[in-house]
């Protein structure tokens, strides 16, 4: 590269060239270290600063619609991981939870740090309306890209509920076990079938829309003819089936894995014709009173341990790559023909379903 005299010993000019080259190489190495250091070190140091700030905040408020008993066990595990952060929780159904957060946010009452909920359109409108902080959880790299809603780094899918059929094994003969959605409308279940009403939950609206997609006819009229019993939540349905108050039911499978693990005499069917999913979303609130503690809690729920605890205590399949399956239920990926129920529910369809079922059952 550089010409040097070749007289057997380095000349002063050659030494000068060598010194210049050495300095140049050192400068390049130093520049590379400066460029590389943010990738190698900044994320770790930045997250350590977030954790330190979270400990100073000393508390975090979670709004959620998880299983109540399971949520408390989950909170206990978080407290073990971060004993300096006091965790508090408020639980409501997804619709009233979204209503409460939206009302508080619009009025400037910022109480929640983190929310976990199943969505309706208000959640996505809230995403556009400033409800959520934009950030990248350190654990996000361990999840499929699809969990990052619209790739906006604000709203993350951490769990999934699936619609299913359950039945009481002590009351339903093996030959009578429903295998498909159409079996729910068999007159033999008259007065012995349960479900949540579609006006209660987007999850139920989704499965009704799927029944329409399958061409099952006027399912509201068929359920009325079968004297369906309505419940206000999957927990109530589960207890009714276990007691034998109803023998079969349509259910969002939130409480099913926990019930099976406890030895409940129930069977569960995911019809081969397919089923709908309800995606459980999490976000850290913008203007959260404890923003760093909120990020720490949210990121902890995305860790390998946090996802196992969430699945074991909450009973829902989680979304982290490599997470173990539910102990008593199949993995979502193994179910045939699954679809996000919201994809079947444009606002006009949602209104059509609710209005029709209310009219059919005389509910104003």
Secondary structure, 3 states (H helix, E strand, C coil): CCCCCCCCCCCHHHHHHHHHHHHHHHHHHHHHHHHHHHHHHHHHHHHHHHHHHHHHHCEEEEEECCCHHHHHHHHHHHHHHCCCCEEEEEECCHHHHHHHHHHHHHCCCCCCCEEEEECCHHHHHHHHCCCECCCCCHHHHHECHHHEHHHCCCCEEEEEEEEEEEEECCCCCHHHCCCCHHHHHCHHHCCCEEEECCCCCHHHHHHHHHHHHCCCCCHHHHHHHCCCEEECCHHHHHHHHHHCCCCEEEEEHHHHHHHHHCCCCEEEECCCCCEEEEEEEEEEECCCCCHHHHHHHHHHHHCHHHHHHHHHHHCCEECECCCCCCCCCCCHHHCCCEEEHHHHCCHHHHHHHHHHHHHHHCCC
